């Protein structure tokens, strides 16, 4: 299972969902879906933009957890 830790990085960087949405160029609704672990996929270009804005690595946002 892939978990999205976007809320953790946003808190560390003190950035709101609205500000991140504007700076990344993604709708608030789609960013919210991603933040709440409801997304089925993410484009690499979107992930790259999020990492750029939050000044972090992909691994800071996405985490694999083995179920079993």
C-alpha positions as CSV (number, residue, x, y, z in Angstrom):
1,X,0.0,0.0,0.0
2,X,1.3,3.4,-0.9
3,X,0.6,6.1,1.7
4,X,0.8,9.8,0.9
5,X,2.4,11.9,3.7
6,X,1.6,15.2,2.1
7,X,0.0,16.7,5.2
8,X,3.2,16.0,7.2
9,X,5.4,17.8,4.7
10,X,2.9,20.7,4.4
11,X,3.0,21.1,8.2
12,X,6.8,21.0,8.3
13,X,6.9,23.7,5.6
14,X,4.0,25.7,7.1
15,X,2.1,25.8,3.8
16,X,-1.6,25.6,3.4
17,X,-3.5,23.4,0.9
18,X,-4.7,26.5,-0.9
19,X,-1.2,27.9,-1.3
20,X,0.3,24.5,-2.4
21,X,-2.6,24.2,-4.9
22,X,-1.8,27.6,-6.4
23,X,1.9,27.1,-6.5
24,X,1.8,23.6,-8.0
25,X,-1.0,24.3,-10.5
26,X,-3.4,21.6,-9.4
27,X,-7.0,22.0,-8.3
28,X,-7.8,22.1,-4.7
29,X,-10.1,19.1,-5.1
30,X,-7.4,17.0,-6.7
31,X,-4.8,18.0,-4.1
32,X,-7.2,17.1,-1.4
33,X,-7.8,13.7,-2.9
34,X,-4.1,13.1,-2.9
35,X,-3.6,14.4,0.6
36,X,-6.3,12.1,1.9
37,X,-4.9,9.0,0.3
38,X,-7.8,8.6,-2.0
39,X,-5.8,9.1,-5.3
40,X,-5.3,6.1,-7.6
41,X,-2.4,7.7,-9.5
42,X,-0.2,10.8,-9.7
43,X,1.6,12.2,-12.6
44,X,5.4,12.4,-12.3
45,X,5.2,16.1,-13.4
46,X,2.7,16.8,-10.5
47,X,4.9,14.9,-8.0
48,X,7.9,16.8,-9.2
49,X,6.2,20.2,-8.8
50,X,5.0,19.3,-5.3
51,X,8.6,18.2,-4.3
52,X,9.9,21.5,-5.8
53,X,7.5,23.7,-3.9
54,X,7.9,21.7,-0.6
55,X,11.7,21.4,-1.1
56,X,11.6,17.7,-0.4
57,X,12.3,14.3,-1.9
58,X,9.6,11.9,-3.3
59,X,10.3,9.6,-0.4
60,X,9.3,12.3,2.0
61,X,5.8,12.3,0.5
62,X,5.2,8.7,-0.7
63,X,5.7,5.7,1.5
64,X,5.3,2.0,0.8
65,X,3.8,-0.1,3.6
66,X,3.6,-3.8,3.2
67,X,0.2,-5.2,4.1
68,X,0.3,-8.7,5.5
